[in-house]
């Protein structure tokens, strides 16, 4: 492993620490690695050490390259300087991706508290967006001005272009109220963004990865808190893909199991992952699906005798077409039908 610390801009206290794991040789079939960019908390006054290396080590264990961003903090550094530092860090990683064997399109951010606010900005408004964001007890709503004047309220910035998010926090956090995480989850839901949330029943603010070597148990501490680390790794595998046998051209990661959006309803073209309501409201799509619709009519039994097929489609309007075909065991050539739908404009 190589460990580097580099300056990414002219600000003297800003740095990027890179933990770069070996590839090839004993790491068979691993030619490049996905990565995480860790953004420690500290109320925009300092960068917490316990949310830096210990977090990076957890993702190194899972096979990721890890980077730690120490960004602009203190009274002399106002927003948007921290976001500018993030952009500089991502640009620096992208420039050196080939040299460092990093999959530049598979970089996630992991942020805590105020660093979670910065990671949330990366997920929503940054020019160099990550592929996913892990947000730990993050500042995401109306308390933002208390730590960074004029900084955006992240929960209000969520839109269709926001990346998938993994949220975790403690119900008993008395520094960053749980409403931050709840508001973010609601915003992600409204925008149709894939997310996962873990709110533990009790625990202190700033618990990092939850190891006793980092924080002893002098306060009430839910024993399940450390589970967020492995759960977040699983989430990243779902939305980014996992290591598999392949070539560099195939990016050596498997196809993600989970898309960035719950449905494809806002995409430019239709697909099997659009909702039934969206597809059935498009005459061109119904024409493409003539044979499939006939099979659906034979298989989908109305809830009551007076209900028509159209009535049933209204009942299932929020389901993805792919899901109802699976649920009703309607056998089709999914790849072929999906390809036909992807030629139909989503209007």
Buried (B, 14 or more C-beta within 10 A) or exposed (E): EEEEEEEBBEBEBBBBBBBBBEBEEEEEEBBBBBBBBBBBBBBBEBBBBBBBBBBBBBBBEBBBBBBBBBBBBEEEBBBBBBBBBBBBBBBBBBEBBEEBBBBBEBBBBBBBBBBBBBBBBBBBBBEBBBBBBBBBBBBBBBBBEEBBEEBBBBBBBBBEBBBBBBBBBBEBBEBBBBBBBBBBBEBBEEBBBBBBBBBBEEBBBBBBBBBEEBBEEEEEBBEEBBBBBEBBBBBBBBBBBBBEEBEEEEBBBBEBEBBBBBBBBBBEEBBBBBBBBBBBEBEBBBEBBEEBBEBBEEEBEEEEEEEEEEEBBEBBBEBBBBBBBEEBEBEBEEEEBBEBBBEBEBE
